[in-house]
Every structure is written in structure tokens, then in C-alpha cells.
């Protein structure tokens, strides 16, 4: 059994028949781009929807090689890194990102279905900043991002 929550746009009948999404923006003047490294299309869609509902812009990478390339070419507030990826896994991608100039302190949060203490240790030893076990709720994601970034979304409530 599982649950799926996807934020939907709110419709205002007073607008000329067009649905207007409710967007919550992060603090002005801060980088609110997140690199989401995930190979599963469903997980990509769900996590991307959560991040956008929290006011973040999302860049997708589907393997570790793409993650390293994206991290080296653009500035992100944080990286959400799946551990089990094709081509290059999340552990190796994290080690390589940490070697890039200026990215030693970039928050990299592990996303993994493995919830054992040894798995958490493996993530931290690879250089990841924190750990978020799948499946996670929007509030869990919001809390970990607030802990590791200077961005504090005004989005509230349990979605």
C-alpha cells in the first residue's frame, strides 16, 4: 500500500477561464534552484511537484554523470541525490562533486529507500550532508531543505 500526493493548481472562476497556479516563492535574492538526481520517472514527478510547491526551481539529472556535469556548470542551493543510479551511482557522484572547485560545502541530501543505519553512514562517508528515506512527505523534504539551505519557504501545512 502507498499514498501519492500531488499538489494541484487552484482554479479561480473570476479569472478569464484560466487556472492560476498558487506559487510560493523562496526568499528574494537567494538561489532557490535544486538539482534533483533521480532515475525513476515517477519519483522525479512526485519530488519535482513537492519542490515546486515549496517555491523551488528544479533541474533534473537521471544519473550520476549528469549530476556532476550539472553541478559543475550551474549554482544550486542543494542537491537531492538518489543513491542507486545508472552509469554512476549517487555515492561516486557525490565524491566527484565534492572535488569540484567551490562545491565542498554544497548541501547534498541522499534520497534512498534503504533506511538502515549502515546506509546512512555510507551516505555520510561519501560526503553527503544528510539523508532522507523514501518514501518521504512534503514536510520532511521542507524540513531537510530548511536545515541545509538559507532558504525558508513560507509554504506551510502538511501536503
C-alpha positions as a Markdown table, in Angstrom:
| # | Residue | x | y | z |
|---|---|---|---|---|
| 1 | Unk | 0.0 | 0.0 | 0.0 |
| 2 | Unk | 1.2 | 3.5 | -0.8 |
| 3 | Unk | 0.0 | 7.1 | -0.9 |
| 4 | Unk | 0.6 | 9.6 | -3.6 |
| 5 | Unk | 0.1 | 13.3 | -3.1 |
| 6 | Unk | 0.4 | 15.8 | -5.9 |
| 7 | Unk | -0.2 | 19.5 | -5.5 |
| 8 | Unk | -2.8 | 20.8 | -8.0 |
| 9 | Unk | -3.3 | 24.3 | -9.3 |
| 10 | Unk | -6.2 | 26.2 | -7.8 |
| 11 | Unk | -8.9 | 27.5 | -10.1 |
| 12 | Unk | -10.4 | 30.9 | -9.7 |
| 13 | Unk | -13.7 | 31.2 | -11.6 |
| 14 | Unk | -13.3 | 35.0 | -11.7 |
| 15 | Unk | -10.2 | 34.8 | -13.9 |
| 16 | Unk | -11.0 | 34.6 | -17.6 |
| 17 | Unk | -11.4 | 30.8 | -17.5 |
| 18 | Unk | -7.8 | 30.1 | -17.0 |
| 19 | Unk | -6.4 | 28.2 | -14.0 |
| 20 | Unk | -3.9 | 30.1 | -12.0 |
| 21 | Unk | -1.4 | 28.1 | -10.0 |
| 22 | Unk | -0.6 | 29.1 | -6.5 |
| 23 | Unk | 3.2 | 29.6 | -6.3 |
| 24 | Unk | 5.1 | 30.1 | -3.0 |
| 25 | Unk | 8.4 | 31.7 | -3.7 |
| 26 | Unk | 11.5 | 31.3 | -1.6 |
| 27 | Unk | 13.2 | 34.4 | -0.1 |
| 28 | Unk | 14.0 | 37.1 | -2.7 |
| 29 | Unk | 17.7 | 37.4 | -3.7 |
| 30 | Unk | 18.6 | 33.8 | -2.8 |
| 31 | Unk | 19.4 | 30.9 | -5.0 |
| 32 | Unk | 16.4 | 28.6 | -4.9 |
| 33 | Unk | 17.4 | 26.1 | -7.6 |
| 34 | Unk | 17.6 | 22.4 | -6.6 |
| 35 | Unk | 19.3 | 19.7 | -8.6 |
| 36 | Unk | 17.2 | 16.6 | -8.4 |
| 37 | Unk | 19.2 | 13.5 | -9.3 |
| 38 | Unk | 16.7 | 10.6 | -9.7 |
| 39 | Unk | 16.3 | 7.9 | -12.4 |
| 40 | Unk | 12.8 | 6.8 | -11.7 |
| 41 | Unk | 10.2 | 8.9 | -13.7 |
| 42 | Unk | 7.5 | 8.6 | -11.0 |
| 43 | Unk | 9.9 | 9.6 | -8.2 |
| 44 | Unk | 11.0 | 12.5 | -10.5 |
| 45 | Unk | 7.5 | 13.7 | -11.0 |
| 46 | Unk | 6.4 | 13.4 | -7.4 |
| 47 | Unk | 9.5 | 15.0 | -5.9 |
| 48 | Unk | 9.6 | 17.8 | -8.5 |
| 49 | Unk | 6.0 | 18.6 | -7.7 |
| 50 | Unk | 6.8 | 18.8 | -4.0 |
| 51 | Unk | 9.8 | 21.0 | -4.6 |
| 52 | Unk | 7.9 | 23.4 | -6.9 |
| 53 | Unk | 5.1 | 23.7 | -4.3 |
| 54 | Unk | 7.8 | 24.8 | -1.9 |
| 55 | Unk | 8.9 | 27.5 | -4.3 |
| 56 | Unk | 12.0 | 25.9 | -5.7 |
| 57 | Unk | 13.1 | 25.7 | -9.3 |
| 58 | Unk | 14.1 | 22.2 | -10.3 |
| 59 | Unk | 16.8 | 20.8 | -12.6 |
| 60 | Unk | 16.7 | 17.1 | -13.3 |
| 61 | Unk | 19.5 | 14.6 | -13.8 |
| 62 | Unk | 18.8 | 10.9 | -14.3 |
| 63 | Unk | 22.3 | 9.5 | -13.5 |
| 64 | Unk | 25.5 | 10.4 | -11.6 |
| 65 | Unk | 27.4 | 11.6 | -14.7 |
| 66 | Unk | 24.7 | 14.1 | -15.5 |
| 67 | Unk | 24.6 | 15.2 | -11.8 |
| 68 | Unk | 28.3 | 16.0 | -11.8 |
| 69 | Unk | 28.0 | 17.9 | -15.1 |
| 70 | Unk | 25.0 | 19.9 | -13.9 |
| 71 | Unk | 26.7 | 20.7 | -10.6 |
| 72 | Unk | 29.9 | 21.9 | -12.3 |
| 73 | Unk | 28.0 | 24.2 | -14.8 |
| 74 | Unk | 25.4 | 25.9 | -12.6 |
| 75 | Unk | 24.9 | 27.0 | -9.0 |
| 76 | Unk | 22.4 | 25.2 | -6.8 |
| 77 | Unk | 21.1 | 25.8 | -3.3 |
| 78 | Unk | 21.2 | 22.0 | -2.8 |
| 79 | Unk | 21.3 | 18.6 | -4.5 |
| 80 | Unk | 18.8 | 15.8 | -3.8 |
| 81 | Unk | 20.8 | 12.7 | -4.7 |
| 82 | Unk | 19.3 | 9.2 | -5.2 |
| 83 | Unk | 21.9 | 6.6 | -4.2 |
| 84 | Unk | 21.1 | 3.9 | -6.7 |
| 85 | Unk | 21.6 | 5.4 | -10.2 |
| 86 | Unk | 22.7 | 4.1 | -13.6 |
| 87 | Unk | 26.0 | 4.9 | -15.2 |
| 88 | Unk | 27.5 | 6.4 | -11.9 |
| 89 | Unk | 25.8 | 5.9 | -8.5 |
| 90 | Unk | 25.0 | 8.7 | -6.1 |
| 91 | Unk | 27.9 | 7.9 | -3.8 |
| 92 | Unk | 30.5 | 8.3 | -6.5 |
| 93 | Unk | 28.7 | 11.3 | -8.0 |
| 94 | Unk | 28.8 | 13.0 | -4.6 |
| 95 | Unk | 32.5 | 12.3 | -4.2 |
| 96 | Unk | 33.2 | 13.9 | -7.6 |
| 97 | Unk | 31.0 | 16.9 | -6.9 |
| 98 | Unk | 32.9 | 17.4 | -3.6 |
| 99 | Unk | 36.1 | 17.6 | -5.6 |
| 100 | Unk | 34.8 | 20.4 | -7.9 |
| 101 | Unk | 36.1 | 23.9 | -7.0 |
| 102 | Unk | 33.8 | 25.7 | -4.6 |
| 103 | Unk | 31.4 | 22.8 | -4.1 |
| 104 | Unk | 32.8 | 21.2 | -0.9 |
| 105 | Unk | 30.1 | 22.8 | 1.1 |
| 106 | Unk | 27.2 | 22.3 | -1.3 |
| 107 | Unk | 24.3 | 20.5 | 0.6 |
| 108 | Unk | 23.9 | 17.1 | -0.9 |
| 109 | Unk | 20.9 | 15.2 | 0.6 |
| 110 | Unk | 20.7 | 11.5 | 0.0 |
| 111 | Unk | 17.4 | 10.1 | -1.2 |
| 112 | Unk | 17.2 | 6.3 | -0.7 |
| 113 | Unk | 14.8 | 3.6 | 0.1 |
| 114 | Unk | 17.4 | 1.9 | 2.3 |
| 115 | Unk | 16.7 | 3.1 | 5.8 |
| 116 | Unk | 19.3 | 1.1 | 7.7 |
| 117 | Unk | 21.8 | 2.9 | 10.0 |
| 118 | Unk | 24.7 | 1.5 | 7.9 |
| 119 | Unk | 23.1 | 3.0 | 4.8 |
| 120 | Unk | 23.0 | 6.4 | 6.5 |
| 121 | Unk | 26.7 | 6.0 | 7.4 |
| 122 | Unk | 27.6 | 5.1 | 3.8 |
| 123 | Unk | 25.9 | 8.3 | 2.6 |
| 124 | Unk | 27.7 | 10.5 | 5.1 |
| 125 | Unk | 31.1 | 8.8 | 4.4 |
| 126 | Unk | 30.6 | 9.5 | 0.7 |
| 127 | Unk | 30.3 | 13.2 | 1.5 |
| 128 | Unk | 26.5 | 13.6 | 1.6 |
| 129 | Unk | 25.3 | 16.2 | 4.1 |
| 130 | Unk | 22.1 | 14.5 | 5.2 |
| 131 | Unk | 19.7 | 11.6 | 4.4 |
| 132 | Unk | 16.1 | 11.4 | 3.5 |
| 133 | Unk | 14.5 | 7.9 | 3.4 |
| 134 | Unk | 11.9 | 7.2 | 0.7 |
| 135 | Unk | 9.0 | 7.5 | 0.8 |
| 136 | Unk | 9.0 | 10.9 | 2.4 |
| 137 | Unk | 6.4 | 13.5 | 2.9 |
| 138 | Unk | 6.5 | 17.1 | 1.7 |
| 139 | Unk | 7.0 | 18.4 | 5.2 |
| 140 | Unk | 10.1 | 16.0 | 5.6 |
| 141 | Unk | 11.5 | 17.5 | 2.4 |
| 142 | Unk | 10.8 | 21.0 | 3.5 |
| 143 | Unk | 12.5 | 20.5 | 6.9 |
| 144 | Unk | 15.7 | 19.0 | 5.5 |
| 145 | Unk | 16.0 | 21.8 | 2.9 |
| 146 | Unk | 15.4 | 24.4 | 5.5 |
| 147 | Unk | 18.1 | 22.8 | 7.7 |
| 148 | Unk | 20.7 | 22.8 | 4.9 |
| 149 | Unk | 19.9 | 26.0 | 2.9 |
| 150 | Unk | 19.4 | 29.6 | 3.8 |
| 151 | Unk | 16.0 | 29.4 | 2.0 |
| 152 | Unk | 12.9 | 29.4 | 4.2 |
| 153 | Unk | 9.8 | 28.9 | 2.2 |
| 154 | Unk | 6.6 | 30.4 | 3.5 |
| 155 | Unk | 4.7 | 27.3 | 2.5 |
| 156 | Unk | 3.0 | 25.7 | 5.5 |
| 157 | Unk | 0.8 | 22.8 | 6.1 |
| 158 | Unk | 1.1 | 19.1 | 5.6 |
| 159 | Unk | 0.8 | 18.3 | 1.9 |
